[in-house]
């Protein structure tokens, strides 16, 4: 429902009849109550990705974030080791690369 409709009810003909408050309560506030009644104990809880896997979407997102960060750190360490083995070690005379 649009805000304009709500405002027209507040300022229009039905203002004195008390119908406005009833309509607003039923259309806006009633939806949350109906949703809460329908979901029961699961109201306000996150759904799992799969019914048989107890992992929520936010947990999956955190897992992807951490593993992506770890992968990039691993790539950086691998590049640093390669630069050390290929260029830094031979330039200091620690070993020879053929």
mmCIF file as gemmi writes it, N, C-alpha and C atoms, coordinates in Angstrom:
data_model
loop_
_atom_site.group_PDB
_atom_site.id
_atom_site.type_symbol
_atom_site.label_atom_id
_atom_site.label_alt_id
_atom_site.label_comp_id
_atom_site.label_asym_id
_atom_site.label_entity_id
_atom_site.label_seq_id
_atom_site.pdbx_PDB_ins_code
_atom_site.Cartn_x
_atom_site.Cartn_y
_atom_site.Cartn_z
_atom_site.occupancy
_atom_site.B_iso_or_equiv
_atom_site.pdbx_formal_charge
_atom_site.auth_seq_id
_atom_site.auth_asym_id
_atom_site.pdbx_PDB_model_num
ATOM 1 N N . UNK Axp A 1 ? 0.839 -1.174 0 1 0 ? 1 A 1
ATOM 2 C CA . UNK Axp A 1 ? 0 0 0 1 0 ? 1 A 1
ATOM 3 C C . UNK Axp A 1 ? 0.886 1.24 0 1 0 ? 1 A 1
ATOM 4 N N . UNK Axp A 2 ? 0.442 2.207 -0.716 1 0 ? 2 A 1
ATOM 5 C CA . UNK Axp A 2 ? 1.273 3.401 -0.833 1 0 ? 2 A 1
ATOM 6 C C . UNK Axp A 2 ? 1.048 4.351 0.333 1 0 ? 2 A 1
ATOM 7 N N . UNK Axp A 3 ? 2.038 5.187 0.548 1 0 ? 3 A 1
ATOM 8 C CA . UNK Axp A 3 ? 1.96 6.183 1.619 1 0 ? 3 A 1
ATOM 9 C C . UNK Axp A 3 ? 0.886 7.214 1.295 1 0 ? 3 A 1
ATOM 10 N N . UNK Axp A 4 ? 0.706 7.521 0.016 1 0 ? 4 A 1
ATOM 11 C CA . UNK Axp A 4 ? -0.308 8.504 -0.372 1 0 ? 4 A 1
ATOM 12 C C . UNK Axp A 4 ? -1.697 8.022 0.035 1 0 ? 4 A 1
ATOM 13 N N . UNK Axp A 5 ? -1.957 6.744 -0.101 1 0 ? 5 A 1
ATOM 14 C CA . UNK Axp A 5 ? -3.255 6.191 0.279 1 0 ? 5 A 1
ATOM 15 C C . UNK Axp A 5 ? -3.474 6.363 1.774 1 0 ? 5 A 1
ATOM 16 N N . UNK Axp A 6 ? -2.432 6.072 2.562 1 0 ? 6 A 1
ATOM 17 C CA . UNK Axp A 6 ? -2.533 6.242 4.011 1 0 ? 6 A 1
ATOM 18 C C . UNK Axp A 6 ? -2.788 7.702 4.361 1 0 ? 6 A 1
ATOM 19 N N . UNK Axp A 7 ? -2.089 8.609 3.707 1 0 ? 7 A 1
ATOM 20 C CA . UNK Axp A 7 ? -2.255 10.033 4.004 1 0 ? 7 A 1
ATOM 21 C C . UNK Axp A 7 ? -3.642 10.52 3.597 1 0 ? 7 A 1
ATOM 22 N N . UNK Axp A 8 ? -4.171 10.021 2.485 1 0 ? 8 A 1
ATOM 23 C CA . UNK Axp A 8 ? -5.506 10.458 2.078 1 0 ? 8 A 1
ATOM 24 C C . UNK Axp A 8 ? -6.567 9.965 3.068 1 0 ? 8 A 1
ATOM 25 N N . UNK Axp A 9 ? -6.34 8.8 3.652 1 0 ? 9 A 1
ATOM 26 C CA . UNK Axp A 9 ? -7.274 8.313 4.662 1 0 ? 9 A 1
ATOM 27 C C . UNK Axp A 9 ? -7.212 9.161 5.932 1 0 ? 9 A 1
ATOM 28 N N . UNK Axp A 10 ? -6.011 9.569 6.298 1 0 ? 10 A 1
ATOM 29 C CA . UNK Axp A 10 ? -5.857 10.362 7.523 1 0 ? 10 A 1
ATOM 30 C C . UNK Axp A 10 ? -6.518 11.735 7.389 1 0 ? 10 A 1
ATOM 31 N N . UNK Axp A 11 ? -6.465 12.31 6.203 1 0 ? 11 A 1
ATOM 32 C CA . UNK Axp A 11 ? -6.966 13.676 6.026 1 0 ? 11 A 1
ATOM 33 C C . UNK Axp A 11 ? -8.332 13.726 5.361 1 0 ? 11 A 1
ATOM 34 N N . UNK Axp A 12 ? -8.847 12.592 4.952 1 0 ? 12 A 1
ATOM 35 C CA . UNK Axp A 12 ? -10.091 12.591 4.183 1 0 ? 12 A 1
ATOM 36 C C . UNK Axp A 12 ? -11.339 12.416 5.027 1 0 ? 12 A 1
ATOM 37 N N . UNK Axp A 13 ? -12.37 11.944 4.402 1 0 ? 13 A 1
ATOM 38 C CA . UNK Axp A 13 ? -13.707 11.826 4.967 1 0 ? 13 A 1
ATOM 39 C C . UNK Axp A 13 ? -13.755 10.868 6.158 1 0 ? 13 A 1
ATOM 40 N N . UNK Axp A 14 ? -12.944 9.78 6.107 1 0 ? 14 A 1
ATOM 41 C CA . UNK Axp A 14 ? -13.034 8.721 7.105 1 0 ? 14 A 1
ATOM 42 C C . UNK Axp A 14 ? -12.261 9.017 8.383 1 0 ? 14 A 1
ATOM 43 N N . UNK Axp A 15 ? -11.689 10.182 8.482 1 0 ? 15 A 1
ATOM 44 C CA . UNK Axp A 15 ? -10.853 10.523 9.619 1 0 ? 15 A 1
ATOM 45 C C . UNK Axp A 15 ? -11.612 10.428 10.946 1 0 ? 15 A 1
ATOM 46 N N . UNK Axp A 16 ? -12.846 10.89 10.987 1 0 ? 16 A 1
ATOM 47 C CA . UNK Axp A 16 ? -13.593 10.928 12.235 1 0 ? 16 A 1
ATOM 48 C C . UNK Axp A 16 ? -14.25 9.595 12.572 1 0 ? 16 A 1
ATOM 49 N N . UNK Axp A 17 ? -14.269 8.675 11.687 1 0 ? 17 A 1
ATOM 50 C CA . UNK Axp A 17 ? -14.981 7.428 11.911 1 0 ? 17 A 1
ATOM 51 C C . UNK Axp A 17 ? -14.158 6.367 12.656 1 0 ? 17 A 1
ATOM 52 N N . UNK Axp A 18 ? -12.876 6.595 12.843 1 0 ? 18 A 1
ATOM 53 C CA . UNK Axp A 18 ? -12.029 5.594 13.497 1 0 ? 18 A 1
ATOM 54 C C . UNK Axp A 18 ? -11.664 4.459 12.569 1 0 ? 18 A 1
ATOM 55 N N . UNK Axp A 19 ? -12.119 4.528 11.345 1 0 ? 19 A 1
ATOM 56 C CA . UNK Axp A 19 ? -11.84 3.492 10.363 1 0 ? 19 A 1
ATOM 57 C C . UNK Axp A 19 ? -10.388 3.543 9.898 1 0 ? 19 A 1
ATOM 58 N N . UNK Axp A 20 ? -9.835 4.722 9.921 1 0 ? 20 A 1
ATOM 59 C CA . UNK Axp A 20 ? -8.456 4.884 9.455 1 0 ? 20 A 1
ATOM 60 C C . UNK Axp A 20 ? -7.504 4.058 10.306 1 0 ? 20 A 1
ATOM 61 N N . UNK Axp A 21 ? -7.603 4.205 11.601 1 0 ? 21 A 1
ATOM 62 C CA . UNK Axp A 21 ? -6.704 3.462 12.483 1 0 ? 21 A 1
ATOM 63 C C . UNK Axp A 21 ? -6.899 1.959 12.341 1 0 ? 21 A 1
ATOM 64 N N . UNK Axp A 22 ? -8.131 1.53 12.214 1 0 ? 22 A 1
ATOM 65 C CA . UNK Axp A 22 ? -8.384 0.11 12.05 1 0 ? 22 A 1
ATOM 66 C C . UNK Axp A 22 ? -7.758 -0.413 10.755 1 0 ? 22 A 1
ATOM 67 N N . UNK Axp A 23 ? -7.953 0.32 9.646 1 0 ? 23 A 1
ATOM 68 C CA . UNK Axp A 23 ? -7.39 -0.096 8.357 1 0 ? 23 A 1
ATOM 69 C C . UNK Axp A 23 ? -5.869 -0.126 8.397 1 0 ? 23 A 1
ATOM 70 N N . UNK Axp A 24 ? -5.267 0.889 8.977 1 0 ? 24 A 1
ATOM 71 C CA . UNK Axp A 24 ? -3.811 0.922 9.049 1 0 ? 24 A 1
ATOM 72 C C . UNK Axp A 24 ? -3.282 -0.212 9.919 1 0 ? 24 A 1
ATOM 73 N N . UNK Axp A 25 ? -3.925 -0.474 11.015 1 0 ? 25 A 1
ATOM 74 C CA . UNK Axp A 25 ? -3.507 -1.538 11.919 1 0 ? 25 A 1
ATOM 75 C C . UNK Axp A 25 ? -3.626 -2.894 11.219 1 0 ? 25 A 1
ATOM 76 N N . UNK Axp A 26 ? -4.703 -3.104 10.518 1 0 ? 26 A 1
ATOM 77 C CA . UNK Axp A 26 ? -4.918 -4.387 9.852 1 0 ? 26 A 1
ATOM 78 C C . UNK Axp A 26 ? -3.992 -4.575 8.654 1 0 ? 26 A 1
ATOM 79 N N . UNK Axp A 27 ? -3.71 -3.503 7.914 1 0 ? 27 A 1
ATOM 80 C CA . UNK Axp A 27 ? -2.915 -3.654 6.698 1 0 ? 27 A 1
ATOM 81 C C . UNK Axp A 27 ? -1.423 -3.682 6.983 1 0 ? 27 A 1
ATOM 82 N N . UNK Axp A 28 ? -0.959 -2.923 7.964 1 0 ? 28 A 1
ATOM 83 C CA . UNK Axp A 28 ? 0.473 -2.836 8.217 1 0 ? 28 A 1
ATOM 84 C C . UNK Axp A 28 ? 0.876 -3.699 9.402 1 0 ? 28 A 1
ATOM 85 N N . UNK Axp A 29 ? 0.291 -3.471 10.537 1 0 ? 29 A 1
ATOM 86 C CA . UNK Axp A 29 ? 0.685 -4.189 11.737 1 0 ? 29 A 1
ATOM 87 C C . UNK Axp A 29 ? 0.202 -5.634 11.709 1 0 ? 29 A 1
ATOM 88 N N . UNK Axp A 30 ? -0.898 -5.891 11.05 1 0 ? 30 A 1
ATOM 89 C CA . UNK Axp A 30 ? -1.432 -7.244 11.003 1 0 ? 30 A 1
ATOM 90 C C . UNK Axp A 30 ? -0.545 -8.195 10.232 1 0 ? 30 A 1
ATOM 91 N N . UNK Axp A 31 ? 0.184 -7.698 9.254 1 0 ? 31 A 1
ATOM 92 C CA . UNK Axp A 31 ? 1.05 -8.548 8.448 1 0 ? 31 A 1
ATOM 93 C C . UNK Axp A 31 ? 2.161 -9.172 9.293 1 0 ? 31 A 1
ATOM 94 N N . UNK Axp A 32 ? 2.767 -8.39 10.159 1 0 ? 32 A 1
ATOM 95 C CA . UNK Axp A 32 ? 3.823 -8.916 11.016 1 0 ? 32 A 1
ATOM 96 C C . UNK Axp A 32 ? 3.262 -9.959 11.976 1 0 ? 32 A 1
ATOM 97 N N . UNK Axp A 33 ? 2.083 -9.701 12.501 1 0 ? 33 A 1
ATOM 98 C CA . UNK Axp A 33 ? 1.474 -10.662 13.424 1 0 ? 33 A 1
ATOM 99 C C . UNK Axp A 33 ? 1.121 -11.957 12.695 1 0 ? 33 A 1
ATOM 100 N N . UNK Axp A 34 ? 0.611 -11.837 11.475 1 0 ? 34 A 1
ATOM 101 C CA . UNK Axp A 34 ? 0.28 -13.039 10.704 1 0 ? 34 A 1
ATOM 102 C C . UNK Axp A 34 ? 1.546 -13.829 10.373 1 0 ? 34 A 1
ATOM 103 N N . UNK Axp A 35 ? 2.607 -13.14 10.001 1 0 ? 35 A 1
ATOM 104 C CA . UNK Axp A 35 ? 3.864 -13.812 9.692 1 0 ? 35 A 1
ATOM 105 C C . UNK Axp A 35 ? 4.419 -14.511 10.928 1 0 ? 35 A 1
ATOM 106 N N . UNK Axp A 36 ? 4.345 -13.849 12.086 1 0 ? 36 A 1
ATOM 107 C CA . UNK Axp A 36 ? 4.83 -14.445 13.322 1 0 ? 36 A 1
ATOM 108 C C . UNK Axp A 36 ? 4.02 -15.677 13.691 1 0 ? 36 A 1
ATOM 109 N N . UNK Axp A 37 ? 2.718 -15.605 13.512 1 0 ? 37 A 1
ATOM 110 C CA . UNK Axp A 37 ? 1.863 -16.754 13.82 1 0 ? 37 A 1
ATOM 111 C C . UNK Axp A 37 ? 2.135 -17.912 12.865 1 0 ? 37 A 1
ATOM 112 N N . UNK Axp A 38 ? 2.401 -17.603 11.601 1 0 ? 38 A 1
ATOM 113 C CA . UNK Axp A 38 ? 2.642 -18.652 10.611 1 0 ? 38 A 1
ATOM 114 C C . UNK Axp A 38 ? 3.984 -19.341 10.833 1 0 ? 38 A 1
ATOM 115 N N . UNK Axp A 39 ? 5.01 -18.581 11.208 1 0 ? 39 A 1
ATOM 116 C CA . UNK Axp A 39 ? 6.345 -19.158 11.364 1 0 ? 39 A 1
ATOM 117 C C . UNK Axp A 39 ? 6.57 -19.782 12.737 1 0 ? 39 A 1
ATOM 118 N N . UNK Axp A 40 ? 5.842 -19.334 13.738 1 0 ? 40 A 1
ATOM 119 C CA . UNK Axp A 40 ? 5.986 -19.909 15.075 1 0 ? 40 A 1
ATOM 120 C C . UNK Axp A 40 ? 7.348 -19.612 15.674 1 0 ? 40 A 1
ATOM 121 N N . UNK Axp A 41 ? 8.057 -20.668 16.107 1 0 ? 41 A 1
ATOM 122 C CA . UNK Axp A 41 ? 9.364 -20.496 16.742 1 0 ? 41 A 1
ATOM 123 C C . UNK Axp A 41 ? 10.438 -20.026 15.769 1 0 ? 41 A 1
ATOM 124 N N . UNK Axp A 42 ? 10.235 -20.214 14.49 1 0 ? 42 A 1
ATOM 125 C CA . UNK Axp A 42 ? 11.238 -19.837 13.501 1 0 ? 42 A 1
ATOM 126 C C . UNK Axp A 42 ? 11.169 -18.362 13.123 1 0 ? 42 A 1
ATOM 127 N N . UNK Axp A 43 ? 10.25 -17.617 13.724 1 0 ? 43 A 1
ATOM 128 C CA . UNK Axp A 43 ? 10.11 -16.191 13.418 1 0 ? 43 A 1
ATOM 129 C C . UNK Axp A 43 ? 11.364 -15.442 13.864 1 0 ? 43 A 1
ATOM 130 N N . UNK Axp A 44 ? 11.948 -14.686 12.969 1 0 ? 44 A 1
ATOM 131 C CA . UNK Axp A 44 ? 13.135 -13.899 13.277 1 0 ? 44 A 1
ATOM 132 C C . UNK Axp A 44 ? 14.432 -14.676 13.155 1 0 ? 44 A 1
ATOM 133 N N . UNK Axp A 45 ? 14.365 -15.952 12.856 1 0 ? 45 A 1
ATOM 134 C CA . UNK Axp A 45 ? 15.573 -16.759 12.703 1 0 ? 45 A 1
ATOM 135 C C . UNK Axp A 45 ? 15.89 -16.899 11.219 1 0 ? 45 A 1
ATOM 136 N N . UNK Axp A 46 ? 17.176 -17.007 10.945 1 0 ? 46 A 1
ATOM 137 C CA . UNK Axp A 46 ? 17.602 -17.153 9.563 1 0 ? 46 A 1
ATOM 138 C C . UNK Axp A 46 ? 17.327 -18.559 9.054 1 0 ? 46 A 1
ATOM 139 N N . UNK Axp A 47 ? 16.981 -18.665 7.8 1 0 ? 47 A 1
ATOM 140 C CA . UNK Axp A 47 ? 16.757 -19.98 7.206 1 0 ? 47 A 1
ATOM 141 C C . UNK Axp A 47 ? 18.103 -20.609 6.848 1 0 ? 47 A 1
ATOM 142 N N . UNK Axp A 48 ? 18.112 -21.937 6.848 1 0 ? 48 A 1
ATOM 143 C CA . UNK Axp A 48 ? 19.318 -22.644 6.443 1 0 ? 48 A 1
ATOM 144 C C . UNK Axp A 48 ? 19.371 -22.728 4.921 1 0 ? 48 A 1
ATOM 145 N N . UNK Axp A 49 ? 20.57 -22.949 4.393 1 0 ? 49 A 1
ATOM 146 C CA . UNK Axp A 49 ? 20.748 -23.032 2.939 1 0 ? 49 A 1
ATOM 147 C C . UNK Axp A 49 ? 20.005 -24.249 2.392 1 0 ? 49 A 1
ATOM 148 N N . UNK Axp A 50 ? 20.225 -25.379 3.011 1 0 ? 50 A 1
ATOM 149 C CA . UNK Axp A 50 ? 19.534 -26.613 2.646 1 0 ? 50 A 1
ATOM 150 C C . UNK Axp A 50 ? 18.871 -27.169 3.903 1 0 ? 50 A 1
ATOM 151 N N . UNK Axp A 51 ? 17.74 -27.825 3.778 1 0 ? 51 A 1
ATOM 152 C CA . UNK Axp A 51 ? 17.048 -28.329 4.97 1 0 ? 51 A 1
ATOM 153 C C . UNK Axp A 51 ? 17.884 -29.318 5.788 1 0 ? 51 A 1
ATOM 154 N N . UNK Axp A 52 ? 18.736 -30.091 5.14 1 0 ? 52 A 1
ATOM 155 C CA . UNK Axp A 52 ? 19.527 -31.104 5.832 1 0 ? 52 A 1
ATOM 156 C C . UNK Axp A 52 ? 20.901 -30.6 6.241 1 0 ? 52 A 1
ATOM 157 N N . UNK Axp A 53 ? 21.252 -29.352 5.906 1 0 ? 53 A 1
ATOM 158 C CA . UNK Axp A 53 ? 22.56 -28.778 6.231 1 0 ? 53 A 1
ATOM 159 C C . UNK Axp A 53 ? 22.357 -27.596 7.177 1 0 ? 53 A 1
ATOM 160 N N . UNK Axp A 54 ? 22.825 -27.695 8.422 1 0 ? 54 A 1
ATOM 161 C CA . UNK Axp A 54 ? 22.546 -26.631 9.394 1 0 ? 54 A 1
ATOM 162 C C . UNK Axp A 54 ? 23.474 -25.423 9.254 1 0 ? 54 A 1
ATOM 163 N N . UNK Axp A 55 ? 23.503 -24.823 8.066 1 0 ? 55 A 1
ATOM 164 C CA . UNK Axp A 55 ? 24.34 -23.656 7.8 1 0 ? 55 A 1
ATOM 165 C C . UNK Axp A 55 ? 23.432 -22.554 7.261 1 0 ? 55 A 1
ATOM 166 N N . UNK Axp A 56 ? 23.493 -21.387 7.889 1 0 ? 56 A 1
ATOM 167 C CA . UNK Axp A 56 ? 22.671 -20.271 7.431 1 0 ? 56 A 1
ATOM 168 C C . UNK Axp A 56 ? 23.398 -19.507 6.329 1 0 ? 56 A 1
ATOM 169 N N . UNK Axp A 57 ? 22.678 -18.62 5.669 1 0 ? 57 A 1
ATOM 170 C CA . UNK Axp A 57 ? 23.259 -17.852 4.579 1 0 ? 57 A 1
ATOM 171 C C . UNK Axp A 57 ? 24.375 -16.933 5.074 1 0 ? 57 A 1
ATOM 172 N N . UNK Axp A 58 ? 24.211 -16.319 6.237 1 0 ? 58 A 1
ATOM 173 C CA . UNK Axp A 58 ? 25.259 -15.428 6.756 1 0 ? 58 A 1
ATOM 174 C C . UNK Axp A 58 ? 26.512 -16.22 7.137 1 0 ? 58 A 1
ATOM 175 N N . UNK Axp A 59 ? 26.33 -17.439 7.652 1 0 ? 59 A 1
ATOM 176 C CA . UNK Axp A 59 ? 27.495 -18.273 7.941 1 0 ? 59 A 1
ATOM 177 C C . UNK Axp A 59 ? 28.219 -18.661 6.664 1 0 ? 59 A 1
ATOM 178 N N . UNK Axp A 60 ? 27.482 -18.957 5.622 1 0 ? 60 A 1
ATOM 179 C CA . UNK Axp A 60 ? 28.096 -19.295 4.335 1 0 ? 60 A 1
ATOM 180 C C . UNK Axp A 60 ? 28.84 -18.094 3.762 1 0 ? 60 A 1
ATOM 181 N N . UNK Axp A 61 ? 28.262 -16.905 3.898 1 0 ? 61 A 1
ATOM 182 C CA . UNK Axp A 61 ? 28.93 -15.698 3.41 1 0 ? 61 A 1
ATOM 183 C C . UNK Axp A 61 ? 30.229 -15.44 4.165 1 0 ? 61 A 1
ATOM 184 N N . UNK Axp A 62 ? 30.209 -15.632 5.496 1 0 ? 62 A 1
ATOM 185 C CA . UNK Axp A 62 ? 31.437 -15.461 6.286 1 0 ? 62 A 1
ATOM 186 C C . UNK Axp A 62 ? 32.49 -16.481 5.881 1 0 ? 62 A 1
ATOM 187 N N . UNK Axp A 63 ? 32.077 -17.723 5.62 1 0 ? 63 A 1
ATOM 188 C CA . UNK Axp A 63 ? 33.012 -18.763 5.193 1 0 ? 63 A 1
ATOM 189 C C . UNK Axp A 63 ? 33.685 -18.381 3.876 1 0 ? 63 A 1
ATOM 190 N N . UNK Axp A 64 ? 32.898 -17.896 2.927 1 0 ? 64 A 1
ATOM 191 C CA . UNK Axp A 64 ? 33.453 -17.482 1.633 1 0 ? 64 A 1
ATOM 192 C C . UNK Axp A 64 ? 34.415 -16.32 1.814 1 0 ? 64 A 1
ATOM 193 N N . UNK Axp A 65 ? 34.067 -15.374 2.686 1 0 ? 65 A 1
ATOM 194 C CA . UNK Axp A 65 ? 34.941 -14.221 2.936 1 0 ? 65 A 1
ATOM 195 C C . UNK Axp A 65 ? 36.28 -14.665 3.52 1 0 ? 65 A 1
ATOM 196 N N . UNK Axp A 66 ? 36.224 -15.527 4.54 1 0 ? 66 A 1
ATOM 197 C CA . UNK Axp A 66 ? 37.462 -15.981 5.18 1 0 ? 66 A 1
ATOM 198 C C . UNK Axp A 66 ? 38.317 -16.82 4.238 1 0 ? 66 A 1
ATOM 199 N N . UNK Axp A 67 ? 37.704 -17.711 3.481 1 0 ? 67 A 1
ATOM 200 C CA . UNK Axp A 67 ? 38.492 -18.556 2.583 1 0 ? 67 A 1
ATOM 201 C C . UNK Axp A 67 ? 39.07 -17.752 1.433 1 0 ? 67 A 1
ATOM 202 N N . UNK Axp A 68 ? 38.347 -16.758 0.949 1 0 ? 68 A 1
ATOM 203 C CA . UNK Axp A 68 ? 38.89 -15.896 -0.108 1 0 ? 68 A 1
ATOM 204 C C . UNK Axp A 68 ? 40.071 -15.091 0.41 1 0 ? 68 A 1
ATOM 205 N N . UNK Axp A 69 ? 39.936 -14.554 1.616 1 0 ? 69 A 1
ATOM 206 C CA . UNK Axp A 69 ? 41.044 -13.806 2.214 1 0 ? 69 A 1
ATOM 207 C C . UNK Axp A 69 ? 42.249 -14.72 2.417 1 0 ? 69 A 1
ATOM 208 N N . UNK Axp A 70 ? 42.016 -15.919 2.917 1 0 ? 70 A 1
ATOM 209 C CA . UNK Axp A 70 ? 43.105 -16.873 3.111 1 0 ? 70 A 1
ATOM 210 C C . UNK Axp A 70 ? 43.778 -17.262 1.803 1 0 ? 70 A 1
ATOM 211 N N . UNK Axp A 71 ? 42.999 -17.412 0.743 1 0 ? 71 A 1
ATOM 212 C CA . UNK Axp A 71 ? 43.573 -17.75 -0.564 1 0 ? 71 A 1
ATOM 213 C C . UNK Axp A 71 ? 44.469 -16.629 -1.068 1 0 ? 71 A 1
ATOM 214 N N . UNK Axp A 72 ? 44.02 -15.38 -0.929 1 0 ? 72 A 1
ATOM 215 C CA . UNK Axp A 72 ? 44.846 -14.261 -1.383 1 0 ? 72 A 1
ATOM 216 C C . UNK Axp A 72 ? 46.117 -14.121 -0.554 1 0 ? 72 A 1
ATOM 217 N N . UNK Axp A 73 ? 46.046 -14.39 0.742 1 0 ? 73 A 1
ATOM 218 C CA . UNK Axp A 73 ? 47.251 -14.369 1.583 1 0 ? 73 A 1
ATOM 219 C C . UNK Axp A 73 ? 48.212 -15.469 1.127 1 0 ? 73 A 1
ATOM 220 N N . UNK Axp A 74 ? 47.679 -16.649 0.831 1 0 ? 74 A 1
ATOM 221 C CA . UNK Axp A 74 ? 48.508 -17.744 0.336 1 0 ? 74 A 1
ATOM 222 C C . UNK Axp A 74 ? 49.169 -17.417 -0.988 1 0 ? 74 A 1
ATOM 223 N N . UNK Axp A 75 ? 48.434 -16.764 -1.884 1 0 ? 75 A 1
ATOM 224 C CA . UNK Axp A 75 ? 49.009 -16.355 -3.172 1 0 ? 75 A 1
ATOM 225 C C . UNK Axp A 75 ? 50.138 -15.357 -2.945 1 0 ? 75 A 1
ATOM 226 N N . UNK Axp A 76 ? 49.93 -14.4 -2.041 1 0 ? 76 A 1
ATOM 227 C CA . UNK Axp A 76 ? 50.968 -13.412 -1.733 1 0 ? 76 A 1
ATOM 228 C C . UNK Axp A 76 ? 52.218 -14.048 -1.153 1 0 ? 76 A 1
ATOM 229 N N . UNK Axp A 77 ? 52.038 -15.012 -0.234 1 0 ? 77 A 1
ATOM 230 C CA . UNK Axp A 77 ? 53.185 -15.71 0.358 1 0 ? 77 A 1
ATOM 231 C C . UNK Axp A 77 ? 53.916 -16.515 -0.708 1 0 ? 77 A 1
ATOM 232 N N . UNK Axp A 78 ? 53.184 -17.165 -1.601 1 0 ? 78 A 1
ATOM 233 C CA . UNK Axp A 78 ? 53.808 -17.947 -2.655 1 0 ? 78 A 1
ATOM 234 C C . UNK Axp A 78 ? 54.634 -17.057 -3.587 1 0 ? 78 A 1
ATOM 235 N N . UNK Axp A 79 ? 54.13 -15.881 -3.919 1 0 ? 79 A 1
ATOM 236 C CA . UNK Axp A 79 ? 54.874 -14.951 -4.776 1 0 ? 79 A 1
ATOM 237 C C . UNK Axp A 79 ? 56.13 -14.466 -4.063 1 0 ? 79 A 1
ATOM 238 N N . UNK Axp A 80 ? 56.008 -14.173 -2.751 1 0 ? 80 A 1
ATOM 239 C CA . UNK Axp A 80 ? 57.177 -13.718 -1.984 1 0 ? 80 A 1
ATOM 240 C C . UNK Axp A 80 ? 58.254 -14.8 -1.934 1 0 ? 80 A 1
ATOM 241 N N . UNK Axp A 81 ? 57.86 -16.064 -1.744 1 0 ? 81 A 1
ATOM 242 C CA . UNK Axp A 81 ? 58.827 -17.163 -1.733 1 0 ? 81 A 1
ATOM 243 C C . UNK Axp A 81 ? 59.474 -17.307 -3.105 1 0 ? 81 A 1
ATOM 244 N N . UNK Axp A 82 ? 58.694 -17.204 -4.173 1 0 ? 82 A 1
ATOM 245 C CA . UNK Axp A 82 ? 59.241 -17.331 -5.521 1 0 ? 82 A 1
ATOM 246 C C . UNK Axp A 82 ? 60.248 -16.218 -5.81 1 0 ? 82 A 1
ATOM 247 N N . UNK Axp A 83 ? 59.908 -14.993 -5.439 1 0 ? 83 A 1
ATOM 248 C CA . UNK Axp A 83 ? 60.835 -13.87 -5.655 1 0 ? 83 A 1
ATOM 249 C C . UNK Axp A 83 ? 62.111 -14.092 -4.845 1 0 ? 83 A 1
ATOM 250 N N . UNK Axp A 84 ? 61.974 -14.591 -3.623 1 0 ? 84 A 1
ATOM 251 C CA . UNK Axp A 84 ? 63.155 -14.857 -2.796 1 0 ? 84 A 1
ATOM 252 C C . UNK Axp A 84 ? 64.031 -15.941 -3.408 1 0 ? 84 A 1
ATOM 253 N N . UNK Axp A 85 ? 63.424 -17.031 -3.827 1 0 ? 85 A 1
ATOM 254 C CA . UNK Axp A 85 ? 64.196 -18.146 -4.395 1 0 ? 85 A 1
ATOM 255 C C . UNK Axp A 85 ? 64.806 -17.758 -5.739 1 0 ? 85 A 1
ATOM 256 N N . UNK Axp A 86 ? 64.065 -17.057 -6.553 1 0 ? 86 A 1
ATOM 257 C CA . UNK Axp A 86 ? 64.522 -16.772 -7.92 1 0 ? 86 A 1
ATOM 258 C C . UNK Axp A 86 ? 65.478 -15.592 -8.004 1 0 ? 86 A 1
ATOM 259 N N . UNK Axp A 87 ? 65.245 -14.536 -7.206 1 0 ? 87 A 1
ATOM 260 C CA . UNK Axp A 87 ? 66.034 -13.321 -7.374 1 0 ? 87 A 1
ATOM 261 C C . UNK Axp A 87 ? 66.866 -12.945 -6.151 1 0 ? 87 A 1
ATOM 262 N N . UNK Axp A 88 ? 66.305 -12.917 -4.978 1 0 ? 88 A 1
ATOM 263 C CA . UNK Axp A 88 ? 67.002 -12.409 -3.794 1 0 ? 88 A 1
ATOM 264 C C . UNK Axp A 88 ? 68.133 -13.343 -3.369 1 0 ? 88 A 1
ATOM 265 N N . UNK Axp A 89 ? 67.837 -14.644 -3.258 1 0 ? 89 A 1
ATOM 266 C CA . UNK Axp A 89 ? 68.873 -15.612 -2.852 1 0 ? 89 A 1
ATOM 267 C C . UNK Axp A 89 ? 70.084 -15.602 -3.77 1 0 ? 89 A 1
ATOM 268 N N . UNK Axp A 90 ? 69.898 -15.711 -5.088 1 0 ? 90 A 1
ATOM 269 C CA . UNK Axp A 90 ? 71.072 -15.69 -5.977 1 0 ? 90 A 1
ATOM 270 C C . UNK Axp A 90 ? 71.82 -14.347 -5.955 1 0 ? 90 A 1
ATOM 271 N N . UNK Axp A 91 ? 71.099 -13.234 -5.774 1 0 ? 91 A 1
ATOM 272 C CA . UNK Axp A 91 ? 71.797 -11.942 -5.782 1 0 ? 91 A 1
ATOM 273 C C . UNK Axp A 91 ? 72.686 -11.782 -4.543 1 0 ? 91 A 1
ATOM 274 N N . UNK Axp A 92 ? 72.345 -12.394 -3.411 1 0 ? 92 A 1
ATOM 275 C CA . UNK Axp A 92 ? 73.181 -12.358 -2.214 1 0 ? 92 A 1
ATOM 276 C C . UNK Axp A 92 ? 74.2 -13.493 -2.196 1 0 ? 92 A 1
ATOM 277 N N . UNK Axp A 93 ? 74.149 -14.365 -3.184 1 0 ? 93 A 1
ATOM 278 C CA . UNK Axp A 93 ? 75.086 -15.466 -3.269 1 0 ? 93 A 1
ATOM 279 C C . UNK Axp A 93 ? 74.745 -16.628 -2.362 1 0 ? 93 A 1
ATOM 280 N N . UNK Axp A 94 ? 73.525 -16.723 -1.92 1 0 ? 94 A 1
ATOM 281 C CA . UNK Axp A 94 ? 73.123 -17.816 -1.032 1 0 ? 94 A 1
ATOM 282 C C . UNK Axp A 94 ? 73.043 -19.14 -1.797 1 0 ? 94 A 1
ATOM 283 N N . UNK Axp A 95 ? 72.644 -19.088 -3.082 1 0 ? 95 A 1
ATOM 284 C CA . UNK Axp A 95 ? 72.555 -20.27 -3.935 1 0 ? 95 A 1
ATOM 285 C C . UNK Axp A 95 ? 72.553 -19.829 -5.39 1 0 ? 95 A 1
ATOM 286 N N . UNK Axp A 96 ? 72.685 -20.806 -6.26 1 0 ? 96 A 1
ATOM 287 C CA . UNK Axp A 96 ? 72.697 -20.518 -7.695 1 0 ? 96 A 1
ATOM 288 C C . UNK Axp A 96 ? 71.472 -21.157 -8.336 1 0 ? 96 A 1
ATOM 289 N N . UNK Axp A 97 ? 70.881 -20.412 -9.271 1 0 ? 97 A 1
ATOM 290 C CA . UNK Axp A 97 ? 69.734 -20.915 -10.015 1 0 ? 97 A 1
ATOM 291 C C . UNK Axp A 97 ? 70.212 -21.14 -11.44 1 0 ? 97 A 1
ATOM 292 N N . UNK Axp A 98 ? 70.024 -22.332 -11.959 1 0 ? 98 A 1
ATOM 293 C CA . UNK Axp A 98 ? 70.446 -22.642 -13.336 1 0 ? 98 A 1
ATOM 294 C C . UNK Axp A 98 ? 69.32 -22.395 -14.302 1 0 ? 98 A 1
